[in-house]
Amino acid sequence: PPALPVVVHMDKVRILNIDVHNFTMNDLLSSLTKGIVFTPNVDHLVKLQKDIEFFRIYSQADYVVPDSAIIVALSKLIGPGLKERINGADLFAEFCRYRAQDENTRVFMLGGLGEVASRAKENINLRFGRRIVVDAMSPTAGFESRIDECSDIVDRINRSDANVLAVCVGAPKQEKWIAAYKSRLPKVDLFFAIGATIDFEAGTLRRAPAWMQRAGLEWLFRLTQDPVRLWKRYLFDDPPFLYYIALQILGLYRNPFG
């Protein structure tokens, strides 16, 4: 990374009830020093119409960048449009590449099941030829509701001396966990909430082909990979997003939380 921080004009595009930063990947990488990074997709935006706690947490993020090609495409119907899709998995991989030679960058990864976290750690460190991921762990199911387990996780992160934390446990759990525990993680400068990234890095989930990602069809590929878990989200929960966007295009959308 450059010795001095790069000052980037943080243009924003209002998508429903959140402001999305209008970065390119290069602009974002050069500006990331401290803060919380969220990557909204269609599912997040639907949840943000119903969950006031999630909305308030999202509103306090330092960087909000579009995970979805669908959001980028529809943003052009609302205004000037977003420049680029910045998917969470792509962002994390590019961040590690950008910081690969910076020995002061130390990452902790939280998420996945079983051995997923340790596999992701090994794969990333092998790829970049150094111990950029200093520790990783997969919490138990429902960990977020157990204070003792969360305290143990916080202690482990602090002991690792990590200054970057990637929380990969799905939305809105990951964003709410960061909001609840960030004050107890004084060594962490950057927080990423990046969902399935840990599974992609471990090799336990496949990414959609590039053409499907560009076409906004990554959701369809993921549905075929994990239909039992994802069918309700993609086929029933998320379609109202198009209704909300239509209201915004027509100037009729109102933030449900004022």
C-alpha positions as CSV (number, residue, x, y, z in Angstrom):
1,P,0.0,0.0,0.0
2,P,1.1,3.6,-0.5
3,A,3.0,5.2,2.4
4,L,0.4,8.0,2.5
5,P,-3.3,7.5,2.4
6,V,-5.0,8.3,-0.9
7,V,-7.8,10.8,-0.6
8,V,-10.8,9.6,-2.6
9,H,-14.0,11.6,-3.2
10,M,-16.6,9.3,-1.8
11,D,-19.6,9.8,-4.1
12,K,-22.7,8.0,-3.1
13,V,-25.8,6.7,-4.8
14,R,-29.0,6.3,-2.7
15,I,-30.4,2.8,-3.2
16,L,-33.7,2.6,-1.3
17,N,-32.8,3.5,2.3
18,I,-29.0,3.3,2.2
19,D,-26.2,5.2,0.6
20,V,-23.9,3.0,-1.5
21,H,-20.4,4.4,-2.1
22,N,-19.5,4.8,-5.8
23,F,-16.0,3.4,-5.9
24,T,-14.0,1.4,-8.4
25,M,-12.1,-1.5,-6.8
26,N,-8.8,0.3,-7.1
27,D,-10.2,3.4,-5.5
28,L,-11.6,1.4,-2.6
29,L,-8.4,-0.6,-2.0
30,S,-6.3,2.6,-1.9
31,S,-8.6,4.2,0.6
32,L,-9.2,1.3,3.0
33,T,-7.3,2.1,6.3
34,K,-9.9,1.9,9.1
35,G,-13.6,1.3,9.4
36,I,-16.4,-1.2,8.7
37,V,-17.0,-2.5,5.2
38,F,-20.4,-3.9,4.1
39,T,-21.3,-5.3,0.7
40,P,-25.1,-5.1,0.1
41,N,-26.8,-7.5,-2.2
42,V,-30.5,-7.8,-3.1
43,D,-31.2,-9.9,0.0
44,H,-29.6,-7.3,2.3
45,L,-31.7,-4.5,0.7
46,V,-34.9,-6.4,1.3
47,K,-34.0,-7.1,4.9
48,L,-33.2,-3.4,5.3
49,Q,-36.9,-2.6,4.7
50,K,-38.0,-4.8,7.6
51,D,-35.2,-4.9,10.3
52,I,-34.7,-1.5,12.0
53,E,-31.6,-2.8,13.9
54,F,-30.0,-4.0,10.7
55,F,-30.8,-0.6,9.1
56,R,-29.3,1.4,11.9
57,I,-26.1,-0.7,11.8
58,Y,-25.9,-0.4,8.1
59,S,-26.2,3.4,8.3
60,Q,-23.1,3.5,10.5
61,A,-20.8,1.6,8.2
62,D,-17.8,3.4,6.8
63,Y,-17.8,1.7,3.4
64,V,-20.9,0.3,1.7
65,V,-20.2,-1.1,-1.8
66,P,-22.5,-3.0,-4.2
67,D,-22.1,-6.8,-4.1
68,S,-24.7,-7.4,-6.8
69,A,-24.6,-6.8,-10.6
70,I,-28.3,-6.3,-10.4
71,I,-28.0,-3.4,-8.0
72,V,-25.4,-1.8,-10.2
73,A,-27.6,-2.2,-13.3
74,L,-30.7,-0.8,-11.6
75,S,-28.8,2.1,-10.1
76,K,-28.5,3.5,-13.6
77,L,-32.3,3.9,-13.7
78,I,-32.2,5.9,-10.5
79,G,-29.5,8.4,-11.3
80,P,-25.9,8.5,-12.6
81,G,-25.4,4.9,-11.6
82,L,-22.8,3.0,-9.7
83,K,-19.4,2.5,-11.5
84,E,-18.6,-1.0,-10.6
85,R,-19.8,-4.1,-8.8
86,I,-17.5,-4.9,-5.8
87,N,-18.4,-8.4,-4.7
88,G,-17.4,-9.3,-1.1
89,A,-15.4,-12.4,-2.2
90,D,-13.6,-10.4,-4.9
91,L,-12.9,-7.5,-2.6
92,F,-11.3,-9.7,0.1
93,A,-9.1,-11.6,-2.4
94,E,-8.0,-8.3,-4.0
95,F,-7.4,-6.8,-0.5
96,C,-5.1,-9.7,0.4
97,R,-3.3,-9.3,-2.9
98,Y,-2.9,-5.5,-2.4
99,R,-1.6,-6.0,1.1
100,A,0.4,-9.2,0.4
101,Q,3.8,-7.5,1.0
102,D,2.6,-5.5,4.0
103,E,3.8,-7.3,7.0
104,N,1.6,-5.0,9.2
105,T,-1.5,-6.5,7.7
106,R,-2.7,-9.4,9.9
107,V,-6.1,-11.0,9.1
108,F,-8.4,-13.0,11.3
109,M,-11.2,-15.0,9.6
110,L,-14.4,-16.0,11.4
111,G,-17.0,-18.2,9.8
112,G,-17.7,-21.5,8.0
113,L,-18.4,-24.9,9.5
114,G,-16.0,-27.6,10.7
115,E,-12.6,-27.2,9.1
116,V,-13.6,-24.5,6.6
117,A,-11.9,-21.7,8.4
118,S,-8.5,-23.5,8.8
119,R,-8.7,-24.6,5.1
120,A,-9.3,-21.0,4.0
121,K,-6.4,-19.8,6.1
122,E,-4.0,-22.3,4.7
123,N,-5.1,-21.7,1.1
124,I,-4.8,-17.9,1.4
125,N,-1.4,-18.0,3.1
126,L,-0.1,-20.5,0.5
127,R,-1.3,-18.3,-2.3
128,F,0.4,-15.2,-1.0
129,G,3.5,-16.8,0.4
130,R,3.2,-15.4,3.9
131,R,1.1,-15.7,7.0
132,I,-1.3,-12.9,6.1
133,V,-4.2,-14.7,7.8
134,V,-2.8,-15.1,11.3
135,D,-5.7,-17.1,12.7
136,A,-9.2,-18.4,11.7
137,M,-12.0,-20.2,13.4
138,S,-15.4,-21.7,12.6
139,P,-17.9,-20.9,15.4
140,T,-20.7,-23.3,16.4
141,A,-24.2,-22.9,15.0
142,G,-26.1,-20.2,16.9
143,F,-22.9,-18.8,18.5
144,E,-24.1,-15.2,18.3
145,S,-26.7,-15.8,21.0
146,R,-24.2,-17.3,23.5
147,I,-22.3,-14.5,25.3
148,D,-19.6,-16.9,26.7
149,E,-18.7,-18.2,23.2
150,C,-18.7,-14.7,21.8
151,S,-16.4,-13.6,24.6
152,D,-14.0,-16.5,23.8
153,I,-14.0,-15.5,20.1
154,V,-13.2,-11.9,21.1
155,D,-10.4,-13.1,23.3
156,R,-9.0,-15.2,20.5
157,I,-9.1,-12.4,18.0
158,N,-7.3,-10.1,20.5
159,R,-4.6,-12.7,21.2
160,S,-4.0,-13.2,17.5
161,D,-2.9,-9.6,17.2
162,A,-5.0,-9.3,14.0
163,N,-5.8,-5.8,12.7
164,V,-8.2,-6.9,10.0
165,L,-11.3,-9.0,10.8
166,A,-13.3,-10.9,8.2
167,V,-16.7,-12.1,9.6
168,C,-18.3,-14.6,7.2
169,V,-21.4,-15.9,8.9
170,G,-24.2,-14.4,6.7
171,A,-26.4,-11.4,6.9
172,P,-27.7,-9.9,9.1
173,K,-25.8,-12.0,11.7
174,Q,-22.3,-10.9,10.6
175,E,-23.1,-7.2,10.6
176,K,-24.9,-7.3,14.0
177,W,-22.0,-9.3,15.5
178,I,-19.5,-6.7,14.3
179,A,-21.6,-3.9,15.7
180,A,-22.0,-5.7,19.1
181,Y,-18.3,-6.5,19.6
182,K,-16.2,-4.0,17.7
183,S,-15.6,-1.9,20.8
184,R,-14.0,-5.0,22.4
185,L,-11.5,-5.4,19.5
186,P,-9.2,-2.4,19.9
187,K,-6.5,-3.8,17.7
188,V,-8.8,-4.3,14.7
189,D,-8.7,-1.4,12.2
190,L,-10.8,-2.9,9.4
191,F,-13.9,-5.1,9.7
192,F,-15.3,-6.9,6.6
193,A,-18.7,-8.6,6.6
194,I,-18.4,-10.9,3.6
195,G,-20.7,-13.9,3.9
196,A,-19.7,-17.0,1.8
197,T,-16.2,-15.7,1.1
198,I,-14.6,-18.1,3.7
199,D,-16.3,-21.1,1.9
200,F,-15.0,-19.9,-1.5
201,E,-11.5,-19.5,-0.1
202,A,-11.6,-22.9,1.5
203,G,-12.8,-24.5,-1.8
204,T,-16.0,-25.9,-0.2
205,L,-18.2,-23.7,-2.4
206,R,-17.7,-22.9,-6.1
207,R,-18.1,-19.4,-7.6
208,A,-20.4,-18.9,-10.5
209,P,-18.8,-18.7,-13.9
210,A,-17.7,-15.2,-14.8
211,W,-20.4,-14.7,-17.4
212,M,-23.1,-15.5,-14.8
213,Q,-21.6,-13.0,-12.4
214,R,-21.5,-10.3,-15.1
215,A,-25.1,-11.1,-16.0
216,G,-26.4,-10.8,-12.5
217,L,-27.1,-14.6,-12.4
218,E,-24.8,-15.6,-9.6
219,W,-27.8,-16.1,-7.3
220,L,-29.1,-18.8,-9.8
221,F,-25.8,-20.6,-9.7
222,R,-25.8,-20.5,-5.9
223,L,-29.4,-21.8,-5.8
224,T,-28.4,-24.8,-7.8
225,Q,-25.5,-25.5,-5.4
226,D,-27.5,-25.2,-2.2
227,P,-31.3,-25.4,-3.0
228,V,-32.4,-26.6,0.4
229,R,-31.0,-23.5,2.2
230,L,-31.4,-20.9,-0.5
231,W,-34.7,-21.6,-2.3
232,K,-36.9,-19.5,0.0
233,R,-34.5,-16.5,0.0
234,Y,-34.2,-16.3,-3.8
235,L,-37.7,-17.3,-4.8
236,F,-39.9,-15.8,-2.1
237,D,-38.0,-13.4,0.1
238,D,-36.0,-11.3,-2.4
239,P,-38.4,-10.6,-5.4
240,P,-40.1,-7.7,-3.5
241,F,-36.8,-5.8,-4.1
242,L,-38.0,-5.1,-7.7
243,Y,-41.2,-3.6,-6.3
244,Y,-39.2,-1.3,-4.0
245,I,-36.9,-0.2,-6.8
246,A,-39.9,0.5,-9.0
247,L,-41.3,2.8,-6.3
248,Q,-37.9,4.6,-6.1
249,I,-37.7,5.0,-9.9
250,L,-41.2,6.5,-9.8
251,G,-40.3,8.8,-6.9
252,L,-42.8,7.0,-4.6
253,Y,-40.4,5.1,-2.3
254,R,-40.3,6.0,1.4
255,N,-37.9,4.8,4.0
256,P,-40.0,2.6,6.3
257,F,-37.9,3.9,9.3
258,G,-38.1,7.6,8.5
